[in-house]
Amino acid sequence: MNALADFAILAHGWRRAVMLGLAGTLAGLSAAPFFLLPALFIGFPVLVWALDGAEPGAGRLGRVLPPAFGIGFWFALGYFAVSLHWIGAAFFVDGGVQLAAMPFAILALAAVLALFWGAGTALAHLLWSHGAARILALAGALSIAEFARGHLFTGLPFNLVGYALTANLEMMQAASLVGVYGLTLVALVLAGLPALVWPAADRTLVARLVPVFVGIGAITLQLGWGYGRLTAIPLAAREDMLVRIVQPAIPQDLKWQTEARAETVTRLLDLSAMRTGPEDRGLEDITHLIWPEAALPFFISDEPELFAQIARALPDDLLLLAGVPRTAGPADGTTRPFNSIFAIAPTGEVISSYDKTHLVPFGEYLPFQDQLETLGFSQFVHGADGWAPGTARRLMELPGTPAFLPLVCYEAIYPGGLGAPVREAQFILVATNDAWFDGSIGLPQHFHHHRMRALEEGIPLVRAANSGISGVIDPLGRITQSLGPGAVGAIDATIPQRLEETVFARLGHLPFALGIALVLLAGLAGRLRR
């Protein structure tokens, strides 16, 4: 390792770029769904050592983009390329020219996100010093970069570094205190500690091993506290709801074909009516039937007979909650459709609806649409001119149903970003369609992110996915029922009671912000003592 440290410090040019890209790729394996935690402690010290050897920026370009920026950029390019490569699966749906563009799109996304880390390492290098202070400066600066990429330009907080510290149920519990952004700060501090072991210099072996013991102690404490929380908090199931979640696994390349609509409805109804479980339970015993995002891939006004067929199949006193596209009305102020969740009574009446508010750029709408369409770009998800965003997050309050927060897919990946209504919700309902990414790590990664939202907020989460993973997650992050990727079927489940507000639900990102302030001040103090 001493030789690796020396090489990382002295490497320049393309050698340094390749080294950092490989180290970032390794570090990316520590996040969901790989959770190779040792990779975090091998990859990040290389970043620290490279910054130790970063030369001052020369000339006008060097002042704008100093070498420290490039160090963070190349490391992050590897990190994001490996942890988000699953987006390439969407290009297989239509194939052709889009498939040829897949590697460029993956690298382009990784490069855009890497700009945040480049800015972070440039900031950290302004506070650079010797010893532990530089680890704290880097952790604080990269935590700011992670928060920025999760919020700016609509944000993309997939696989924040903090997810590496959520590899099992015991470790996950810490998110109820500080959220995944808070865990990101902790993970970055711990990941940099091995860089204090090498180079050896004149320090004794015991002095060099102190950072290792600090890291082991911190993770041991996290595991112990998590185990204690899991055993100390009792949970009870709600007695007023028995839900059936349907996972039809309709291939994405067939989903929006007009000739497949009748077959889609038939499959949904057959799966809904199947007798499940050891009780051989039928649909007449269910209170709420839940279908995934875009379960009905058509406007109901276009297929009144198919919609009537659905209404006739619903028993009395059952509510259907389904992902359905909604046409814009005069009061909407737009001609574009909405990606919505409908609450449908047995009479066929739509008694409530929620429109997705946080759309996926390039997936559900095209930024700078007029300009990019002239270059041949289009959004992936079907819609005449893309989808329109809903106006606001809100609770759904239906007859015989506790108030719940409906969310569509991507909306549930934002730590602390579910909106004020989540405080009054008894559960969260997420309808999603991950069929774009069938066969990739995107399905378990996305599911894990949704699982963390339940744990952070202390609220159970019900997830209906087209092709997996569907299930019910309790407020402690435990999976009570699930259907895996690609499975076709239905599961029945009760919904657990929610907890009182977690520390994170009450304080939000305040502990994270205070932590950043403290580590940056420590970094500044180290710089001033240099």
N, C-alpha and C positions, 0 to 999 in steps of 0.2 A: 504493500500500500504506500510505503514511503516513496517508492519509485513512481507510482501513479500520481502521487501528489506533486512530485517534482516535475513530471511531464506536463501535468495540467497547468502548473504555474508558468512553465516556460514555453508552452505551445503557442504558435501564432498562425495567422493565415488560414489556409484551408484545413490544416491539421487540427487547429483548435475548433473550427466549425464542425468537422466530422466528429471529433471527440465529444463535443457538447451535444450534438444531435443524437449520438448513441447513448450518452448518459441520460438525456431527457427521455429517450425512448424507454430505457430501463425504468426510470422513475415513473413513467406513465403506467407501468404494469402494477403499481401499488394501489391504483384506484379501482372502482367498480368496473366490471365484475371480477377482475383478476384477483385483487386484494393480496398481491405479493408484497407484503409489508417490508421485507428486507431490501427490496429494490429501491425503496424510498431513501434508505440510509446508505446506499451505495451510489445512487445517481446524484443526489444533491451535494455531497461533499465535493464532487468534481466541479460543480458550479461555483462553490465557494473558492476553491483553489484557483480556478480560472480567473475569478475576480481579483484574487491576490496578485496575479501576474498581469492584470490589465494596465496597459500603458495610458498615460494622459492623452486626451484627444488633441490632434495636431491640425492646424489650419481651420478654415471656416466650417468645413464638413465635420471635422472631428469635434468641434464645439457643439454642433447641432446633434450629431449622432456619434457620441464617443464610443470607443471600443467596448466599454461596459454595456452599452445598449446591444451591440451585436452578440455579446456573450449570452445575455438573457434571451435574445431572439432565437439563436440557434438551439439552445437548450429547450426552449418552449416549443419550437417547431417539432422536435422529436416527441415531446410529451403529448402534444395535441394530435399529432399524426397517428400515434398508436392508440390513444384513448378514445378518439372520435372517428377512427377510420370506418366505423360501421355506417356512417352516412352514405358511403358509397353503395350500399345495398339498394338504395332507392333508385339508382341509375339502371339497375337490372330490370326494373318493372317495364319500362318502355324500350330499353335497349337502343340500338342504332347509334345515332350521333351522340345521344346523351351518355351511353355507355363509354364511348371513346373519351368523353370529357371527364369521366369519373376521377381518375388520379389527379387531374389538374384542380378539380373542385375540392378534393380532400386537402391538397397542399395549400390551396388558396385560403380555405377556412383556417387551417392550422397557422398559416402565415399572418392572417389578420389578428387572430387571438394572440400570437406570439409578440405582436407589437406592444401589447399591454405588459408582458413580462420584460420586454426590452426596456420599456420606460421604468419598470420597477427596479431592474438591476442598475440602470443609470442613476436612479435616485439613491439606491443603497450605496453605490460607489462614492457618492459625494460625502457619505458619512463613514467611509471605510477606515478601519484601523486594524490593530493586531488584537488577537485574543478573542474572547467570547463576545465582545461588543459588536464585532462585525457580523456575527451570526444573528444577533438581535436586529441589527439594522436591515439585513437582507430579509428576515422574516417579516418585519413591519412593512417594508417597501413592497414585497411581493404580495402580501395580504391586501394592501391597497389596490394593487394591480388586479387581483382576483375579484375584489369587490367591484372594481370599475368594469371589468369585462362581464360581470353579471348584471350590470345596470345600464351602462351606456349603449345607445343605439339599439334599444329594446332589450339588450342583455342576452348572454348565452352562458349560464352558470353550470353547464354540464361538466361533471367530473372535476369539481373544485378539489384542490389538494387535500382538503379536510376529509373527503370521503375515504381516504386511505386509513383513517382512524375509526372507521365504522365497519370493520371486517367481520365482526360477529355481534350478536345481540347484546352482549355485555358492554362492548366498546361503544356501541351505538347510543347507549343511555346518556352519555355526556352531552349529546346534542340537545337534550332537554334543558340544559343549563345555558349553553352559549351558541347553539345552532351550528350549522356546518361551516359558516364563515369563521366563527370562533375556533372551531376545530382546525380550520385551515391555518390560523395563526400558530396554534400549538404544534401542528404537524410540521410547519416550516421551521420552527425553533428546534424541534427534536431532530428533524432530518439533517440540519446543519451541524449538529454536535459532533459527529465522527470526524469532521474536518479539523477539530481541535486536537485530535490524537496524533495526526501527522501534519507536517514534518515533525520529527522527534525533537530536534534542537537539543537543548541540554536538560530537558525536564525528566524527572524520574518516571518510572513506569506507573507508579500509583497516581501521580499527578496527571499523567496522560489518560488514564482509564477513568478518571472522575466523570467526564462527559458521558461515557458509555453507561456508567451506573446511574447517572441522572436520567438518561433516556429510558433505561430498563425500569427504573423506579416509577417514572411518570406513567408508563403504559401499565405497569402492575397496579398502580393506584386507580387508573381508569377502569381496569377490569374488575377490581374489587368493588369499587363504588357502583359500577353497573350491575354486578351480581346482587349487591345489597338492595338496590332499587327494584330489581325484578322480583325479588323474594318478599319485599316489604309492602308492595302495592297490590291489593286485591282488586280484581275486576269482575264485574257482573254483566250479564247480557241483558239487552233490552227485551222486554216481553211483548212489546207492541208491534214488532216487525219481524217478518220472516221473508227474506229476499231470495229471489232466484236470479242468478247472474248467468247470462247466456253468452257463450263464446263460439261464434259460428265459423271462424277461420276461413273467411271467403278471400280467395286470392286477390291481391290488389289490381292485377291486370284484368280481372273480370268484373270488379266491383261496380264500375261506372258504366258498363255496357248496358244499353237499353234492353236488349233481348234477355239479359240475365236478371231483370228485376223480379219477375214472377218466381223464379227459382230461389232468389235471395229471400223473399218473403216466406216461401214454403219452408226453407231450411230454418229460418228463425222461429216460425210457429211450431215446427216439429220438435225442435230442441226445447222450446218453451214448455211444450206439453208432455215431454218425456217424464216418466216416473223415476224418481231419483232416491238414492240413499237406502239404508236398511229398512226405513219405514215405508218404502214404496210410495213416496209422497207424490201426489198429483198437483196440478196447477191450482186446483180449487183451495188448497191449504196455504197458498202463498199470498202475502199482502202486497208485495212490490216485485214486479218483473223488470229486470234491468238489461237493456241492450247497449252495445258499445257505440262509440262515435261513428256517425254516418252509417248506422246500421241500415237505415233506409236511404239508399243513395239516389234519391229523387225527391222532387218537391211533391208534397201530398196532393196539391192541386192538379198535378199532371197525371196522377194515377189514383183517382177516387175509388175505383173498384178494389184495387189492392189494399188501400187504406181501410175500406169497409170490411174486407176480409179479415184484417187484423182486429178490428173492433169486435167483430162477431166471435172471435176466438177467445176474447178476454172474459173470464168469469166475473160475476158481480163482486163488488168490493175489492177489486184488484186495480192497482195503478201501474201503468207501464211508463217507465222512464227510459227514453231512447234518444240516441243521437240521430238528428234529422236536419237536413238543410232547410233553412227558412227563407222564403221570398220576402223582399223588402216591401213595406207598405208605405202609404203616403206620409205617415208620421216619422219614418225612419231617416229621411233626408238623404237617401242614397238609392241607387238602382242595383247595387251589388247585393248578393245573398249573404246570409249569416250561417255560420257553423254553430248549430244550436243543440240544446237538450230539450225535448218536449216531455211534459207530463200529460199522459193520455188516459182519460177515463174509459170505462167499459162501454160507454155510449158512443165513443169515438170522438168526443170533444177534447180539444187541446185546452186543458185548464190552466196551464202555466208553461212558460218557456224561459230559457236562459240562452243568451247569445255570447259566444266566446269573445272575450275582450282583448286577450293578448295573442295576436296572430303570429305565425312563424314567418319571418322574412324569407322570401324566395320560395317558401313552401305554400303559404296561403295568400300571400300578396307579394307584389313585385315593387320594391322600392324604386323610385324614379322610373315609374312604369313606362311613360311615353318614350323616354330616351332608350331604355334597355330593350323594349320590344322592337325598336327599329334595328337593333343588333341581333335579333333572333332569340332573345331570352324570354322565358315564360315561367310562371310558378308551377310547382309540381302538382299540388292538389287541385282537383277539378273545380271550376267555378268560372262563370262567364268572363269576368274581368278580375278574378281574384275574389276573396271574401271581404266583407265589411266587418270592422270590429264592433262588438257590443258597447253599450254606453258605460256600464259599471258592474262591478261585482255585487251580488246580492244573494240573500238567502232565498230558498224556495220553501214556502210554507203551504202545505197541501193538506186536504182533509185526512185525518187519521194518521198523520205523519209528523214526526218531530222536525223542527226546522233544520235544514241541512244546506251546505254550501256546494253548489254544482260547479264543476270545473271541467274543461275539455282539454285532455292530453297535456300539451306543452305548458299550460298554465300552472301546473302543479310542480314544476321543477325549481321554483324560486324560493329559497329559504327566506322566511319572514316576509314573503311577498304575496300572500294569499288574500290580503285585504282585511279591512276592519270587520266585515261580517263574520269572519271565522271565529271571532270571540263568542258569538251567540249560537254557533252551529253545534248541533248534537253529533253530526258526523259529516264527513266530506265524501262527495260522490264524484269520481273521476271516470268519464267516458273517454276512451282513447282508441285509436286505430294505429297500431304499430306494424301493420302488415307490409308497409313500405320497407321494413327492415327485417323481414323474416329471415331466419337462419344466421343472424348476426348477433354480436354482443349488445346491440342497441336495446333489445327487448329486456334482458335482465338488468342492464344499467338503468334504463328508464324506470323500471319497476322499483329498483332500489331507491332512486331519488324520490319517488312518490311515497315509499315506505318511510323515508326520513321526515317527510312533511307531517305524517301522522304522529311520529314520535316527538318532533319539535313542539308541536302545538298541543299534544296530549289529547288528540281527537281521533276516533276511529276513522278509517278510510275504506270505502268500498270502490273497487276498481273493476270496470268492465272493459275488456280489450277484445278487439276483433279476433286476433290470433294469439293472444297471450302477452303478458301474464295477467289473468284475471284473479281476483280474490278479495278477501277481507283482511285488513290489518288492524290490530288493536292499538290502543293509545301508547303501548310500550314497544311498538314496532314488531310484535309477533304476528306471524301469518297464521290466521285461524282456519282459513279455507283458501284453496288456490287451484287453478287450472294452468298447466305449464304451457310453454311456447308450442304452437302448432296443434294443441289438443282441440278437439271438437266436442262440445258437450255443454252441460249446465251444472251448476252447483247451488245448493241451498245453504243459507247461512243466517244466523242471528247476528245482530250488530252489538258490539260491546258498548257499555256506558262510557261516556267521555270522562276525563279526569278534570280536577280543578286546574286552573291555569298553571302551566309549567313556568319555570323561571324565564325561559326564553320567550314564551308567549307574553309574559308580563313586561320584560325589559327589552325585548327585541335585540337590536345590534349594539346596544349601549355597552355591555361588557367587552364586545369585540373592539369597539372604538377606543375604549379606555386602554385595552391591552395594546393596541397599535401605538397609542400615545406613549405608553410606558416604554415599549421596546425601542421606539425611535429616539426617545430622550436618552435611553441607555446607550444607544448607538452614537448619538451626538456627544455624550460625555466621554465615550471612548475615543472619539475623534479628537476632542479638545485636549485629552491627556497625552495624545501621541507625540 
